[in-house]
């Protein structure tokens, strides 16, 4: 019992201070391709500042001008969204992908069909982040 408590206290700081890998997030967002340059919106200024400090950064703009909303608090929008959890990705069909932290690591997922329906593609080097819509249904893996 003592060992479990000790290990909990040793691992807890890792999970508390775990942050998104800004470099990987920036690469993934830059890897989204469209016929025109994509504009993003996020209402968290700390996150935007971290992304803007990288060499080649995504373009952030106002909510009205944005094409994609990152981690939106407002769920009633016709714009494409990137969710902050896997469960949100499954619930809302407007979410084209999700970027979240699980077990202290940044996870990035995009749904192939949703990207295609919205006229987007993901760079070939980032295909490891693509999954099919059917993978969101647990019954898919029973077969």
C-alpha atoms as an extended CHARMM CRD file, in Angstrom:
* protein
*
       143  EXT
         1         1  UNK       CA              0.0000000000        0.0000000000        0.0000000000  PROA      1               0.0000000000
         2         2  UNK       CA              2.8160000000        2.3970000000        0.8860000000  PROA      2               0.0000000000
         3         3  UNK       CA              4.5320000000        1.7390000000       -2.4390000000  PROA      3               0.0000000000
         4         4  UNK       CA              1.3580000000        2.6480000000       -4.3190000000  PROA      4               0.0000000000
         5         5  UNK       CA              1.0480000000        5.9260000000       -2.4360000000  PROA      5               0.0000000000
         6         6  UNK       CA              4.7160000000        6.7570000000       -2.9850000000  PROA      6               0.0000000000
         7         7  UNK       CA              4.5320000000        6.0000000000       -6.6980000000  PROA      7               0.0000000000
         8         8  UNK       CA              1.3660000000        8.1140000000       -6.9540000000  PROA      8               0.0000000000
         9         9  UNK       CA              3.1690000000       11.0950000000       -5.4540000000  PROA      9               0.0000000000
        10        10  UNK       CA              6.1190000000       10.5710000000       -7.7870000000  PROA      10              0.0000000000
        11        11  UNK       CA              3.9730000000       10.3640000000      -10.9290000000  PROA      11              0.0000000000
        12        12  UNK       CA              1.4210000000       13.0220000000      -10.0290000000  PROA      12              0.0000000000
        13        13  UNK       CA              3.6630000000       15.9750000000      -10.9660000000  PROA      13              0.0000000000
        14        14  UNK       CA              4.2200000000       14.4530000000      -14.4060000000  PROA      14              0.0000000000
        15        15  UNK       CA              0.5170000000       14.4660000000      -15.1270000000  PROA      15              0.0000000000
        16        16  UNK       CA             -0.1480000000       17.8680000000      -13.5800000000  PROA      16              0.0000000000
        17        17  UNK       CA              2.5290000000       19.6390000000      -15.6100000000  PROA      17              0.0000000000
        18        18  UNK       CA              2.0280000000       17.6090000000      -18.7670000000  PROA      18              0.0000000000
        19        19  UNK       CA              1.4570000000       19.9380000000      -21.6790000000  PROA      19              0.0000000000
        20        20  UNK       CA              0.7770000000       19.5180000000      -25.3390000000  PROA      20              0.0000000000
        21        21  UNK       CA              3.8820000000       19.0310000000      -27.4490000000  PROA      21              0.0000000000
        22        22  UNK       CA              3.6640000000       22.3790000000      -29.2330000000  PROA      22              0.0000000000
        23        23  UNK       CA              6.0360000000       21.3120000000      -32.0150000000  PROA      23              0.0000000000
        24        24  UNK       CA              3.9490000000       18.2260000000      -32.9000000000  PROA      24              0.0000000000
        25        25  UNK       CA              0.6940000000       20.1910000000      -32.7050000000  PROA      25              0.0000000000
        26        26  UNK       CA              2.1200000000       22.8890000000      -34.9770000000  PROA      26              0.0000000000
        27        27  UNK       CA              3.3080000000       20.2780000000      -37.5020000000  PROA      27              0.0000000000
        28        28  UNK       CA             -0.0820000000       18.5730000000      -37.5150000000  PROA      28              0.0000000000
        29        29  UNK       CA             -1.9880000000       21.8270000000      -38.0220000000  PROA      29              0.0000000000
        30        30  UNK       CA              0.3950000000       22.9400000000      -40.7750000000  PROA      30              0.0000000000
        31        31  UNK       CA             -0.0810000000       19.5130000000      -42.3840000000  PROA      31              0.0000000000
        32        32  UNK       CA             -3.7670000000       20.2180000000      -42.9850000000  PROA      32              0.0000000000
        33        33  UNK       CA             -4.0080000000       21.2450000000      -46.6370000000  PROA      33              0.0000000000
        34        34  UNK       CA             -6.8030000000       23.0910000000      -48.3800000000  PROA      34              0.0000000000
        35        35  UNK       CA             -7.2410000000       25.0800000000      -51.5740000000  PROA      35              0.0000000000
        36        36  UNK       CA             -6.6230000000       28.2470000000      -49.5320000000  PROA      36              0.0000000000
        37        37  UNK       CA             -4.5050000000       28.9510000000      -46.4440000000  PROA      37              0.0000000000
        38        38  UNK       CA             -6.3140000000       27.8170000000      -43.3140000000  PROA      38              0.0000000000
        39        39  UNK       CA             -6.9480000000       30.1980000000      -40.4290000000  PROA      39              0.0000000000
        40        40  UNK       CA             -7.3750000000       28.9570000000      -36.8690000000  PROA      40              0.0000000000
        41        41  UNK       CA             -8.9970000000       30.3470000000      -33.7400000000  PROA      41              0.0000000000
        42        42  UNK       CA             -8.3500000000       29.4910000000      -30.1090000000  PROA      42              0.0000000000
        43        43  UNK       CA             -9.5320000000       31.6050000000      -27.1970000000  PROA      43              0.0000000000
        44        44  UNK       CA             -6.6270000000       30.5770000000      -24.9520000000  PROA      44              0.0000000000
        45        45  UNK       CA             -3.9370000000       33.2610000000      -25.4150000000  PROA      45              0.0000000000
        46        46  UNK       CA             -1.2450000000       31.1650000000      -23.6790000000  PROA      46              0.0000000000
        47        47  UNK       CA             -1.6880000000       28.3250000000      -26.1690000000  PROA      47              0.0000000000
        48        48  UNK       CA             -1.7270000000       30.7250000000      -29.1350000000  PROA      48              0.0000000000
        49        49  UNK       CA              1.4560000000       32.4300000000      -27.9090000000  PROA      49              0.0000000000
        50        50  UNK       CA              3.2550000000       29.0990000000      -27.5680000000  PROA      50              0.0000000000
        51        51  UNK       CA              2.3070000000       28.0900000000      -31.1040000000  PROA      51              0.0000000000
        52        52  UNK       CA              3.2060000000       31.4830000000      -32.5650000000  PROA      52              0.0000000000
        53        53  UNK       CA              6.7170000000       31.2970000000      -31.0760000000  PROA      53              0.0000000000
        54        54  UNK       CA              7.6430000000       28.3600000000      -33.3170000000  PROA      54              0.0000000000
        55        55  UNK       CA              9.5120000000       29.0600000000      -36.5740000000  PROA      55              0.0000000000
        56        56  UNK       CA              6.7050000000       28.3630000000      -39.0130000000  PROA      56              0.0000000000
        57        57  UNK       CA              3.4460000000       28.7440000000      -37.2060000000  PROA      57              0.0000000000
        58        58  UNK       CA             -0.1900000000       28.3510000000      -38.0920000000  PROA      58              0.0000000000
        59        59  UNK       CA             -2.1730000000       31.5290000000      -38.7310000000  PROA      59              0.0000000000
        60        60  UNK       CA             -4.4940000000       32.5790000000      -35.9120000000  PROA      60              0.0000000000
        61        61  UNK       CA             -7.3090000000       35.0380000000      -36.4750000000  PROA      61              0.0000000000
        62        62  UNK       CA            -10.6500000000       36.0980000000      -35.0350000000  PROA      62              0.0000000000
        63        63  UNK       CA            -13.5260000000       33.7350000000      -34.4450000000  PROA      63              0.0000000000
        64        64  UNK       CA            -15.4770000000       35.2230000000      -37.3470000000  PROA      64              0.0000000000
        65        65  UNK       CA            -12.6410000000       34.8010000000      -39.9070000000  PROA      65              0.0000000000
        66        66  UNK       CA            -11.3830000000       31.3990000000      -38.7260000000  PROA      66              0.0000000000
        67        67  UNK       CA            -11.8270000000       28.2240000000      -40.7540000000  PROA      67              0.0000000000
        68        68  UNK       CA            -11.0520000000       25.8380000000      -37.8840000000  PROA      68              0.0000000000
        69        69  UNK       CA            -11.7230000000       26.2520000000      -34.1700000000  PROA      69              0.0000000000
        70        70  UNK       CA             -9.1980000000       24.6920000000      -31.7930000000  PROA      70              0.0000000000
        71        71  UNK       CA            -10.6630000000       23.3220000000      -28.5640000000  PROA      71              0.0000000000
        72        72  UNK       CA            -13.8300000000       25.4250000000      -28.7730000000  PROA      72              0.0000000000
        73        73  UNK       CA            -15.9140000000       26.1710000000      -25.7260000000  PROA      73              0.0000000000
        74        74  UNK       CA            -18.7180000000       27.2430000000      -28.0470000000  PROA      74              0.0000000000
        75        75  UNK       CA            -20.2010000000       24.0500000000      -29.5170000000  PROA      75              0.0000000000
        76        76  UNK       CA            -22.8650000000       25.7040000000      -31.6850000000  PROA      76              0.0000000000
        77        77  UNK       CA            -20.8630000000       26.7170000000      -34.7270000000  PROA      77              0.0000000000
        78        78  UNK       CA            -20.8670000000       25.6980000000      -38.3780000000  PROA      78              0.0000000000
        79        79  UNK       CA            -17.0720000000       25.8430000000      -38.5420000000  PROA      79              0.0000000000
        80        80  UNK       CA            -14.7670000000       22.8400000000      -38.4620000000  PROA      80              0.0000000000
        81        81  UNK       CA            -13.4510000000       22.0090000000      -35.0060000000  PROA      81              0.0000000000
        82        82  UNK       CA            -10.5710000000       20.1610000000      -33.4210000000  PROA      82              0.0000000000
        83        83  UNK       CA            -11.6120000000       18.6680000000      -30.0950000000  PROA      83              0.0000000000
        84        84  UNK       CA             -9.5990000000       18.5150000000      -26.8950000000  PROA      84              0.0000000000
        85        85  UNK       CA            -10.5100000000       14.8990000000      -26.1200000000  PROA      85              0.0000000000
        86        86  UNK       CA            -11.1870000000       11.6380000000      -27.8940000000  PROA      86              0.0000000000
        87        87  UNK       CA            -14.6760000000       11.4120000000      -26.3980000000  PROA      87              0.0000000000
        88        88  UNK       CA            -15.5780000000       14.8680000000      -27.7900000000  PROA      88              0.0000000000
        89        89  UNK       CA            -14.3280000000       13.7330000000      -31.2000000000  PROA      89              0.0000000000
        90        90  UNK       CA            -16.7360000000       10.7980000000      -31.1210000000  PROA      90              0.0000000000
        91        91  UNK       CA            -19.7230000000       12.8880000000      -29.9630000000  PROA      91              0.0000000000
        92        92  UNK       CA            -19.6190000000       15.7590000000      -32.4520000000  PROA      92              0.0000000000
        93        93  UNK       CA            -19.4940000000       15.1800000000      -36.2300000000  PROA      93              0.0000000000
        94        94  UNK       CA            -18.1910000000       18.7340000000      -36.7760000000  PROA      94              0.0000000000
        95        95  UNK       CA            -14.9120000000       17.7140000000      -35.1420000000  PROA      95              0.0000000000
        96        96  UNK       CA            -12.4260000000       16.7870000000      -37.8540000000  PROA      96              0.0000000000
        97        97  UNK       CA             -9.8690000000       15.6680000000      -35.3070000000  PROA      97              0.0000000000
        98        98  UNK       CA             -8.6800000000       15.7560000000      -31.7210000000  PROA      98              0.0000000000
        99        99  UNK       CA             -5.5010000000       16.8400000000      -29.9640000000  PROA      99              0.0000000000
       100       100  UNK       CA             -5.2760000000       15.7710000000      -26.3430000000  PROA      100             0.0000000000
       101       101  UNK       CA             -2.9820000000       14.5130000000      -23.6050000000  PROA      101             0.0000000000
       102       102  UNK       CA             -3.2160000000       10.9260000000      -22.4370000000  PROA      102             0.0000000000
       103       103  UNK       CA             -0.7900000000        9.4120000000      -19.9460000000  PROA      103             0.0000000000
       104       104  UNK       CA              1.3810000000       12.5090000000      -20.1840000000  PROA      104             0.0000000000
       105       105  UNK       CA              1.7850000000       12.3400000000      -23.9930000000  PROA      105             0.0000000000
       106       106  UNK       CA              0.2990000000       14.3730000000      -26.7970000000  PROA      106             0.0000000000
       107       107  UNK       CA             -2.0830000000       12.4070000000      -29.0080000000  PROA      107             0.0000000000
       108       108  UNK       CA             -3.2240000000       13.6840000000      -32.3970000000  PROA      108             0.0000000000
       109       109  UNK       CA             -6.0490000000       12.0890000000      -34.4010000000  PROA      109             0.0000000000
       110       110  UNK       CA             -7.7940000000       13.1590000000      -37.5960000000  PROA      110             0.0000000000
       111       111  UNK       CA            -10.7950000000       11.4080000000      -39.1690000000  PROA      111             0.0000000000
       112       112  UNK       CA            -10.0990000000       10.6810000000      -42.8410000000  PROA      112             0.0000000000
       113       113  UNK       CA            -13.7020000000       10.8570000000      -44.0440000000  PROA      113             0.0000000000
       114       114  UNK       CA            -14.4580000000       14.0830000000      -42.1860000000  PROA      114             0.0000000000
       115       115  UNK       CA            -11.3860000000       15.7580000000      -43.6750000000  PROA      115             0.0000000000
       116       116  UNK       CA            -12.3620000000       14.6130000000      -47.1630000000  PROA      116             0.0000000000
       117       117  UNK       CA            -15.9630000000       15.8340000000      -46.7470000000  PROA      117             0.0000000000
       118       118  UNK       CA            -14.6610000000       19.2880000000      -45.7850000000  PROA      118             0.0000000000
       119       119  UNK       CA            -12.1950000000       19.4450000000      -48.6970000000  PROA      119             0.0000000000
       120       120  UNK       CA             -9.0940000000       18.9690000000      -46.5610000000  PROA      120             0.0000000000
       121       121  UNK       CA             -6.1280000000       16.6450000000      -46.8400000000  PROA      121             0.0000000000
       122       122  UNK       CA             -3.3540000000       15.7520000000      -44.4460000000  PROA      122             0.0000000000
       123       123  UNK       CA              0.2400000000       15.7450000000      -45.6520000000  PROA      123             0.0000000000
       124       124  UNK       CA              1.5330000000       12.2850000000      -46.5280000000  PROA      124             0.0000000000
       125       125  UNK       CA              4.1850000000       12.5220000000      -43.8080000000  PROA      125             0.0000000000
       126       126  UNK       CA              1.4170000000       12.8250000000      -41.2010000000  PROA      126             0.0000000000
       127       127  UNK       CA             -0.6690000000        9.8180000000      -42.2540000000  PROA      127             0.0000000000
       128       128  UNK       CA              0.0870000000        8.2260000000      -38.8820000000  PROA      128             0.0000000000
       129       129  UNK       CA             -2.4830000000       10.6310000000      -37.4130000000  PROA      129             0.0000000000
       130       130  UNK       CA             -5.3030000000        9.5110000000      -39.7410000000  PROA      130             0.0000000000
       131       131  UNK       CA             -7.9900000000        7.0550000000      -38.7160000000  PROA      131             0.0000000000
       132       132  UNK       CA            -11.2110000000        5.9910000000      -40.3870000000  PROA      132             0.0000000000
       133       133  UNK       CA            -14.6020000000        6.9950000000      -39.0000000000  PROA      133             0.0000000000
       134       134  UNK       CA            -15.4500000000        3.3520000000      -38.3300000000  PROA      134             0.0000000000
       135       135  UNK       CA            -12.5910000000        3.1260000000      -35.7950000000  PROA      135             0.0000000000
       136       136  UNK       CA            -14.6100000000        5.3650000000      -33.4580000000  PROA      136             0.0000000000
       137       137  UNK       CA            -17.1780000000        2.5790000000      -33.0320000000  PROA      137             0.0000000000
       138       138  UNK       CA            -15.9410000000       -0.1220000000      -30.6100000000  PROA      138             0.0000000000
       139       139  UNK       CA            -17.9920000000       -2.7550000000      -32.4320000000  PROA      139             0.0000000000
       140       140  UNK       CA            -15.6300000000       -2.3680000000      -35.4060000000  PROA      140             0.0000000000
       141       141  UNK       CA            -12.9050000000       -4.2590000000      -33.5580000000  PROA      141             0.0000000000
       142       142  UNK       CA            -15.0790000000       -7.2690000000      -32.6460000000  PROA      142             0.0000000000
       143       143  UNK       CA            -14.8370000000       -8.7790000000      -36.1300000000  PROA      143             0.0000000000
